[in-house]
Amino acid sequence: RRKAERVEVAVITRVRGCLLAGALGDALGAAVEFDDLGAIRRRFGAEGIRAPATAYGRRGAITDDTQMTLFTAEGVIRAIVRARTRGGVSSLPGVVLHAYHRWLSTQGQVPRHVREHWEGASEGRWPDGWLVAESRLHDQRAPGNTCLSALAAPGWADREGPAENDSKGCGGVMRVAPVGLVLELEPERCFELGCEVAALTHGHPSGILPAGVLAMTLRWMLDGEGLPAALAAARRVLVRQPAHEETEGALERAVALASAGGAPSPEAVERLGGGWVGEEALAIAVYCALVEPGDVAAALRLAVNHSGDSDSTGAICGNLLGAALGEEALPAAWLAELELRDVIARLADDLVAVQRAEADMDGLSPAWWEAYPGW
């Protein structure tokens, strides 16, 4: 029994760590997302940005990366609730797509055909749920054009397969972490679902496959695997996928760079690209997590001080190290100022709790459906 309790505590702190550290990386990168390395150094000094600075009017502000990650988490929880209360196997990507449309409503950009679809299905009660009612999520934080356009595209309800674009931007991988935090799923199933969730908005394989790698890697890490072993397992699945070469090549370069020795530096990070596309964002995050495996703050600083998509690379790096080290390893001063820390923690706790909740004869208790209606 004592062993079981230790495992449960470890899972809770890993899930909390993954989502909170992802948000910390996002917040650290928010102030420098659109700056090149020279501009970052001119503003913050030779070592670059060292702690969250003012962005969007406050320190610790999150961006669209964390906003969408939170709606991914809500969608995952709703999918679990739906499966356990209504029976059968829920379509997780479909429930997550609904969550992304609720996020789209927070951005004030829901087209008429999307609104009419969901209002008709809910008899006018859309958008529903406690998360979309959180007013702090209704700010625009530089949302990605690919995500906005794909979610608003005509014909989305009848589409099968990836989004009808050729985007390999990092908007798929930067939001997918919660898919890898479902203990009920086998790691390889997390790979598949991570890809399907990214494909809701991105059509290029290199915008999709990195999400599968991240989800599967995180799932193995929940079981206590270290990052090198977890990543290696995900890469063995990756190379079986069509058009995997760009993603696998980027990861190979990241692992080789980390293994080569030498002091980690922004110049080393920039050898892996800018992180604007999926395979580069994942590669940068992996490199930073590998070379600073025990120091969350150091890894996140490395992940954002470069000429690229700093908030996304910081967020993904945070997901990895938070899952590895747990909430206790996160810098307390940064957490104290983190925007929406309470919301992030609630979703992390509920994601663990819903998988462990005792079901009554008809499924989960009604309170779960009330908080997370799975449709």
URCORWO-V642660 format. One record per backbone hydrogen bond with DSSP energy under -0.5 kcal/mol. CO is the residue of the C=O (numbers start at 1). NH is the residue of the N-H. E is the energy in kcal/mol with one decimal. If there is no record, write none. Layout:
co: <CO:CO>
nh: <NH:NH>
e: <E:E>
This chain:
co: <1:2:3:4:5:6:7:8:9:10:11:12:13:13:14:15:16:17:18:19:20:21:22:23:24:25:26:27:29:29:30:32:36:37:38:39:40:41:45:53:55:58:58:60:63:63:64:65:66:67:68:69:70:71:72:73:74:75:76:77:78:79:80:81:82:83:88:90:91:92:93:94:95:96:97:98:99:100:101:102:103:103:104:104:105:109:111:111:112:113:114:115:116:117:118:119:120:122:129:131:133:134:135:139:141:144:145:146:147:148:149:150:153:155:155:156:163:167:168:169:170:172:173:176:176:177:178:179:181:182:186:186:187:188:189:190:191:192:193:194:195:197:198:198:199:202:204:204:205:205:208:208:209:210:211:212:213:214:215:216:217:218:219:220:220:221:226:227:228:229:230:231:232:233:234:235:237:238:241:244:245:246:247:248:249:250:251:252:253:254:255:256:258:265:266:267:268:269:270:274:276:277:278:279:280:281:282:283:284:285:286:287:288:290:292:295:296:297:298:299:300:301:301:304:306:308:309:310:311:312:313:314:315:316:317:318:319:320:321:322:326:327:331:332:333:334:334:335:338:340:341:342:343:344:345:346:347:348:349:350:351:352:352:353:353:360:363:365:365:366:367:368:371:373>
nh: <5:6:7:8:9:10:11:12:13:14:15:16:17:327:18:19:20:21:22:23:24:25:26:27:28:29:30:31:32:33:33:35:40:41:42:43:44:45:48:60:58:55:61:339:66:67:68:69:70:71:72:73:74:75:76:77:78:79:80:81:82:83:84:85:86:87:90:92:95:96:97:98:99:100:101:102:103:104:105:106:106:107:107:109:108:111:114:115:116:117:118:119:120:121:122:124:123:125:133:134:135:137:138:141:64:148:149:150:151:152:153:153:156:158:159:159:165:204:278:172:174:175:176:179:180:180:181:182:183:185:189:190:191:192:193:194:195:196:197:198:199:200:201:202:163:163:207:208:208:209:211:212:213:214:215:216:217:218:219:220:221:222:223:223:225:224:230:231:232:233:234:235:236:237:238:239:240:241:244:248:249:250:251:252:253:254:255:256:257:258:259:260:261:269:270:271:271:272:273:309:170:281:282:283:284:285:286:287:288:289:290:291:292:293:295:299:300:301:302:303:304:304:305:306:308:310:313:314:315:316:317:318:319:320:321:322:323:324:325:326:329:330:335:336:337:337:338:338:341:344:345:346:347:348:349:350:351:352:353:354:355:355:356:356:357:363:360:368:369:370:371:372:130:375>
e: <-2.2:-2.0:-2.1:-2.3:-2.4:-2.2:-2.3:-2.4:-2.5:-2.0:-2.7:-2.6:-2.5:-1.1:-2.8:-2.0:-2.9:-2.7:-1.6:-1.8:-2.2:-2.5:-2.1:-2.8:-2.7:-2.1:-1.2:-0.6:-1.3:-0.7:-0.6:-1.9:-2.3:-2.4:-2.2:-1.8:-2.7:-2.2:-2.0:-0.6:-1.4:-2.6:-0.7:-2.6:-0.5:-2.0:-2.7:-1.7:-2.5:-1.7:-2.1:-2.5:-2.4:-2.4:-2.6:-2.4:-2.6:-2.2:-2.0:-2.7:-2.7:-2.2:-2.1:-1.6:-2.5:-0.7:-0.6:-1.3:-2.1:-2.6:-2.4:-1.7:-1.7:-2.4:-1.8:-1.6:-2.2:-2.5:-1.6:-1.2:-0.8:-0.9:-0.7:-1.7:-1.2:-0.7:-0.6:-2.2:-2.8:-1.4:-2.0:-2.9:-2.0:-1.8:-1.6:-3.3:-0.7:-0.9:-0.6:-1.8:-0.8:-2.0:-1.8:-0.6:-1.6:-2.3:-2.8:-2.5:-2.2:-1.3:-0.6:-0.7:-1.1:-1.0:-0.6:-0.8:-2.0:-1.9:-3.5:-0.8:-2.2:-0.7:-0.9:-2.0:-0.5:-1.9:-1.7:-0.6:-0.8:-1.4:-0.6:-1.8:-1.6:-1.9:-2.7:-2.8:-2.1:-2.2:-2.6:-2.1:-2.3:-1.0:-1.7:-1.8:-1.9:-0.6:-2.1:-0.8:-0.7:-3.2:-0.9:-1.1:-2.3:-2.5:-2.4:-2.3:-2.5:-2.5:-2.1:-2.1:-1.9:-1.8:-0.7:-0.8:-1.7:-1.7:-2.6:-3.0:-2.1:-2.1:-1.9:-2.5:-1.6:-1.1:-2.5:-2.2:-1.4:-2.4:-0.9:-2.8:-2.6:-2.2:-2.1:-2.5:-2.1:-2.0:-2.7:-2.4:-2.4:-2.2:-1.9:-1.0:-0.6:-2.1:-2.4:-0.6:-1.1:-2.1:-1.0:-2.3:-1.8:-2.4:-2.2:-1.9:-2.7:-2.1:-2.6:-2.6:-2.4:-2.2:-2.3:-2.3:-1.3:-0.6:-0.9:-2.4:-2.6:-2.4:-2.1:-2.1:-1.2:-0.6:-1.6:-1.8:-1.7:-2.1:-2.2:-2.3:-2.1:-2.4:-2.1:-2.3:-2.3:-2.0:-2.5:-2.9:-1.8:-1.5:-2.9:-2.2:-1.5:-1.9:-2.1:-2.2:-0.7:-0.8:-0.5:-1.2:-1.3:-2.6:-2.4:-2.1:-2.3:-2.3:-2.7:-2.8:-2.2:-1.6:-3.0:-2.7:-0.6:-0.6:-0.8:-0.8:-1.2:-1.8:-2.9:-1.7:-0.8:-2.2:-1.9:-2.9:-0.6:-1.8>
